[in-house]
Amino acid sequence: MENMYNLNIERAVLSAIIFDPETYEEIAAKLMAHDFYLPFHQHIFASMEELSREEKPIDEEFLRSKLVTMGKFDEVAMLDLLSANPISNTAAYLSEIKAKSSKRALATLATEIKKVVIEDDLPAEEVMNLVEKKLYEITQNNTNEDFRESKEITLAMMDEINRLKALGNSKLIGTDTGFKNLNDKTSGFGKGDLVIIAARPAMGKTALVLNMALKAIERNEGVAFFSLEMPAEQLMLRLLSAKTSIPLQALRVGDLRDEQWSQLSAATTELAEKKLFVDDGGYATIHHVRSKLRKLKAQHPEISVAIIDYLQLMSGEGREGRQQEVSEISRGLKQLARELQIPIVALSQLNRGVESRDNKRPMLSDLRESGAIEQDADIILFVYRDDVYREAMEKEKEMKAKAEGKEYTSEFRKKSEEDAEIIIGKQRNGPTGTVELVFQKNYTRFVDKSISPAFEVVYEDGDIPMQEANINIDLPQI
C-alpha cells in the first residue's frame, strides 16, 4: 500500500503553501483535495480553497480556526505538517501526488468492476460503459461523486456571469455556429447541448454541418466528425470546395485552371494542419461513439464540437424495437455532451409526411421517431430550401405534360444561389423562429444572408408627401 501514497510529500506541499501563500493558486490549478491521501490533508487543502475564495490569509491561525469550526482539526497532524521542510520547486512533488491519486482511483475502479460483474451481474455493455466513463474521469482527474452544494453552485454561476459580462454586448456566449444570423438567435451552441439538425433529402443536410466544421477548424478549434454515410475523402472534397470557392464538380474531375491549382494547394496545406478528426467506418453504436469521443477529447482538449451524420444510421441494441433504440441513442448523446462539456450536433431525417402538405416547412412532429429526440434535444434546427420543392413540382408538371403529348415551358430557372431557411423548431433556452441564409450550390456552401439596414423617415409637422415638401434627405449608403 506504500506505493499508493507518500505522506512526507503531501506535508511538504501543504507546508510550502503555508510558508508562501502566493504559491497556492499555482498548486490549486494542478491538485484537488481528493488527490491527497490523508483525510486531514484533504481538509487542510479544502480550507485553503475556502480562505482563498474569502480573500483571507492562508496561514496557520486562519487554517486552525477554519478546521476547528468544521470539527476537523487534528493537533498532532498539524504539528507534523508545520515541522515539514517547505520546498521551493513543487513540480515534481505535484506530479507524484497526482500519480498516486490516479493509482488509488484505478484500484478503487478494479474493486468496483469486480462487484458489478460478479455480484450485480450487470450486462457486459453496461460494465464496459461504466469502465470507459470512470477511466475518462480518472484521466481528467475530475471525479465528483458527491452532491454539489449551493455555495459551490452559486460561485460557479457568478464566475459564468462575470465571463459573460466581460464579453460586452456580444450575443455569442456558446460555441460559434459559424453563422452570424444563427448566433444572434441562439447565442451559439451551449456546452453540453444536444443539437439536432433535420431535413428532407437534397436540402443540404450534410453541407450545413460541414460549413460549421470548417468555420470551427479555421478558428483553430477541434472537430470530431462521425460520418456514417460518406467517406472522409468526400467530406474533405466538399470542405475544399467551400473554402476555395472552386466548384465541387471541377474538383471531382480535376478540371482546374493554374490559379485554381495554386488555391487548392494552399487550402490543402492549411487544412492538413487543422484539428479535424473523421470516423468514417460507416458503423456506430452509442457505445462506439462514447468510447471514441471520450478518448479523443482526453487526447485533444481543444475539441469544441462533435458531429454525427446521421442519427438514424446509428445502431442500437435492438431489444425493444427501433423507437426504443433511438430513445437510447438520443439520451446517450445528451448525457455524453454534458459529460464532455461540448455540444454534440446530430443530423436527423424527417418523415415523408412533410411532402404531402401544401406548406412543406418542417415542424417538430415531422421528426422520425420524434418523441425521444424532441425530448432530449436542447436545440432542433430544420433546413429548408423552397427552390428544391419548386424545381421538383416543375419537373412533375413537365413529365405529366409530355405523357399527355403536350408542350410545357417551365417557368422555373435554376440559380447558383438559393434562399435557405434555418427554422429553429425548439430552443430550450431561447426563442424559436427562422434564420435566413443563402445556399451557394456550386460550392455546397451556406452563407449568411446580408440584410440591408432598415430606416424610417419621421415627419415632425405631420405626414407631408416628400415631393410636395421638397425636402432633400441624405440617405445612408448601403
N, C-alpha and C positions, 0 to 999 in steps of 0.2 A: 504493500500500500504506500510505501515511502515515495515511490516514483510518481504518485498521483498528486503530491503537494510538497511545498517547501516553506515552512513557517518563517524561517530566517529571511528568505527573500521577500515574503509578504510584509514582515515587520520593517525591513529596510526601506521598502517603497512607501509605506504609510508614514514612517518616521521622516523620510525626505520631505513629504508634503507638510508635516507639522513644522519642521525647521525652515522650510522655504515654501510658504503657501502659494507663491506665484507659479509653482510647478503643477498645481492641481489641475488647471484647465488642460494642459498638455497630456497629463496622465489619464484624466477622465475621458479624453477623446478616444483612448485605446482600451480602457478597462471598465468593467461594470462591477457592481457589488458582488454579484454571484460568481465572479471569477476568482474571488478569494475563497480559500478552503475553510479557515476557522470562522465560525459564526460571529465571534467578537470583531474580527477584521471586516466582515461584511457590514456589521452595524456601524463601525467606525467610518468606513468609506461612504455609506449611505448618509451618515450625519454630516460628513464633509460636503456632500452634494447639497444637503438642505441649507447648510450655513452659506455656501456659495450663492444659492438662489436668494437667500435672505440678505445677501451682501454684508454678512457678519464675518469677523476674523476666524480663520480656520486655525485655532490654536488649542493648547491643552485645556484651558479653562472653559472655553465655549463648547468643546467636544465633550468634556466631562459633564457639563450642565445638561447638554442635549441628551446624552446617553442615560443619565440619572432620571431625567424626565420620562424617557422611554422605558425605563426599568431594565436597561440592557448593559449597565456599567459593570465592569469587572476590574477591580483594583490591580490584581496580580497581572492580568493580561495587559493592562495599560502600562504598568511598570516595565514589563518585558519589551513592550513596543518602544517606550521612550529611551530605554537603555540600548537599543539597537543603533549601530553606526549608520548615520544617514549617508546616502550615496549621491553623487553629483550626476553621473551618467546612468540614467534609468532604463535606456532602450533594451539592453539585454535582459534585465530583470523583468520588464514588462512582457517580453516575448516568452520568458519561462513561465510566468504566471498564466499567461494566455494558453500556452501549450498544455499545461497541466489541467487547466479548466476544461479544455476540449477533451482530454483523455477521460476525465471523470464523467463528462456528458456522454461519451461513447460507451463507457462501462455501464452507465445507467440505461442507455438505449439497448445494450445487449441483454440486460435483465428484462427490460420491457418486451423485447421481441420474443424471448422465451415464454413469457407469460401469455402474450396474445396468441402465440402459435399453439402452445401445449394446453394451457388452462382454459383460455377463452375460445379456442378453436375457431378463430376468425378465418374467413376465406383468404386465399393466397393474394388476391388482388388488393384487398383492404390492408393486409400486412405490408405489402410492397409499397403502397401509397403512404402508409404511416412511416415506414423506414425512410423513404425518399424525403418526406416532409421534415422529419426530425433531423436527418443529415443536412438538409438545406439550412435549417435553423442553426445547427451547430457550426456549419461553415460560415454563416453570417454572424454567429455568436449573438443571436437576437432572441433567444428563447425567453418567453414570458408567459408562464402558465397561470399566474395569479390574476385576480381581478384588478382592473385599473382603477385607482382611487380618484375621487373627484378633484383633489388638488392637482394631481399629475395631468388629468384630462384638461383642466382649466388652464394650466400653464402652457400645455401644448397648443391649446386653442388660441391663447394670447400670442404665442410665437407666430402662428399662422396669420393672425390678423395683422401683426406688425409687418410680416413679409408682404402681405397684400397692400398695406399702406405704402410700403417702400416702392411699389410698382407705380404709384401715382395714379393717373387716370386710365392706365391700361386696362382693357377689358379681358385681356388674356391672363388667366390665373392657373390654367391647367396646361396640358401638353398641346402645343400648337398643332392645329389640324392641317395647316398648310394653306388655308383659305381665309382671308380676312373677313369676308362676309359671314362665313360659318363660325369663326372665332367670336364675332360680335354677338351672335345668337346663343352660343354655347359656353363662352369664356374658355374654350379649349376642352379637351377630354381630361377628366379628373383622374388622379392616381387611384387605382382600384376600380375604375369604371369598366363595365362590360358594355361595349358599343356594338350594336347590330346595324349593319348596312344592308338593306334589302332592295331587290329589284327583280323585274321580269328579265328574261334573256334579251340580249342586244342593247340593254340600256347603258352599258359601261359599268357593270358591277365591279369588276377587277381593275379597270382603268383608274377609277377614283382612288382606290386604296393604294395603288402603285404611285399615283401622284402624291399622296400623303407620305408614303415611304420615301420618295425622292426628296421631298422638302425636308424631312427629318434627317436623312443622312447628309444632306447639304449643310445642315446646322451642326454636323458632327455628332449627332446622337446615334444610338444604335437601334436597329430594327430587326426583329425576328419575324420571318415570313414562312408560314406553313402553306405550301402550295399543293393542294390535293388534286388539281385539275391540269396544271400546266408545268412543264419542266422549267428549271431555273434559267436556262438559256433563253427561252421565250420571254420570261419576265424581264431579263436584262435587256433584250432587244427593245421591248416597249419603253423601259426606263431611258435607254439611249435615244430613242426617237423623241420622247418628251423633253429630254434635256437639250438635245442639239437642234430641235425643230427640223430634222430630216424626216421626210415621210417614212412611215413604218414599212410600206411596200418597197420603197427604194432600198432600205436597209436589208430587207429579206432577200433580195436578189443581188445585192452588192452593186447596184447601178448608181454610182456616186460620182459627182464632179470632184476635181482635185481639191478644191477648198472644203468640200464636204468630208473627204477622207481626212483632212487635217483636223476638222472639227471633231470627227468621230474618234480619232486617235487621242486628242486632248481629253475628251469626255471619258473615254475608256480608262485612260491613265488616272483621271481623278476618281472615278467610281471604284477603281480597283483598291484604292486606299481607304474607302469608307467602310463603316461597320454595318454591312448588310449580311444577314445570315439567313439562308434559304434551306428549308427542309422540303424537298420535292419528291419524297419517297412514294407519294400517292396513297399512303395508308396512315391513318391516325386514329387512336382512341384517346379518351380523356387521360388515361394513364400515360400514354405515349407523350402527349403534349405536356402534361405536368412534369414528367421526368426530364424531358429535353429542355424545357424552358427554365426549370429550376437550375439545372446545371449550367446553361448558357448565361443566365443572369448572375450566377455566382462568379463565373469567369469574366463576364463583361458587365460590370455595374452600369455602364453607360447605356444599356438597353432601355429605351424610353417608351417603346410600344411593341406589342406583338399583334400580328395579323394572321387570320385564318381564312383561307379561301377554299372551300366554304363550309359552313357548319353542317349542312345536310350530308356532306360526303364523309363526315367523321363516323366511325363505327362505335357501336355500344355493346353492352353485354348481351342484349337480345333476350332477356329473361321474360319481360312482360310486354313485349310489343314495341314498335318503333316510337310511339309517343312517349313511353317511359324512358327509352334510350335518349331521346332528345332532351327530355327533362333533366336526366343525369348529366348530360354533356353541358347544357347551358348553366346548370347550377355549379358544376365543377369549374367551368371557365370563370364564373363570377368569383368563386372562392379563391381561385388561383390569382386573379387580378388583384384582389385585396391582399393576398399573401405577399406577392412580389411588388406591390405598390406601383403598378404600371397599368395603363389602360390596355385592355385586350379588345381588338376590333375583329369581329367575326362577320363574314358575309353570309347572307341567308337568302333562300329562294322565296318567291311569292306564289300563292295559289293561282291556278289558271282562271279562277272566278273573276279576277280583275278584267280579263279580256271581254267578258260578256256585258260589262257596264258601259253606258254612254260616256260617263266621266271615268277615265281609266287611271286617274291619280290614285296611288295606293293608300290604304289605311291599315290600321293595326290588325283588323280581322283577316287581312289578306296574307298574313304570315303563315307559312306552312308549319304545322304543329305549333300553333301560335301561343297556346296557353302558357307553357313554361318559359318560352323565350321572352314573351311580353312581360312576365313577372320578374324575371331575373335581370333583364337589361336595364341599365341606367339611362341610356340614350338609344333611340331607334330612329334611324335615318332611312328615307326612301329615295332612290334615284329615279327621276322621271324626265324623259325627253319626248315631248309631244310629236316631234317630227318622225319618230320611229313608227308611231301608230298612223300618222297621216300618210307616210310612204306605203305602209302595208295596205291601207284602205284603197289607195290609188291603184296599187298593183292588182288588188282583188277586183276592182271595177274594170280594169283593163282586161283581165283574164275573162271576166264574165261577158264583156262586150265581144271579144274575139270568139268565144264559144257560141255567141248568137250571130256571128258573121257581121258584126257592126264595127265601125271605126270608133276609136276612142282616143282623144287627145288629153293627156294628163296635165292637170294644172300644177302638179307638184314639181318643184325644182329642187334638186339636191344642192345642199350648201356645204361648204367646207367648215363652216362654223354654225352650230345649232344652239339654240337656247336650251338650258337644262335647269331642272329644279332639284334641290335637295329639300325634301319635305321632312321636317322634324316631327315625327309622329308621337314621340314620347321623350321627355327630358325630366328626370327625377328632380333636378334642382334648378330648373329654368323653364322658359316658355317654349311652347310649340310654335310652328309657323313654317314659312318657306324661305329658302335662301336661293338666290338666283346666281347661276354660274353659266359659263359658255363652254361647250364641248367642241374642241378642235379635232375633227375626225381624222385628218391625215396623220396627226401625231398621237392619237389616242390620249389626249390631254385635256383636263378640265382646268379652267382659269376663272378667276373672279370676274363677274360682270361689273364693269365700271358704270356707276350711276351718276349722272350729272347732278350737281348740287341744285337743290330747289330754292327758289326765292320768290318773295311775294311783294308786289307793289301796293302800298297803302296810301290812300289819298286822305289827307287830314281835313280838307274842306268839302268832303262829300265825294260821291262817285262821279268823277268827271272823265268823260271819254278822252283818251290820250290825244287824238287828232284835234279835238276841239280846244283842249287846254294848251296845245302847242308846247308841251314840256319835253325837254331833252333829258333823257336818262342814260347815264353811263352804265351799261350792263357789265357785270363781271365776265372776264374771259373764261371760256370753258375749254 
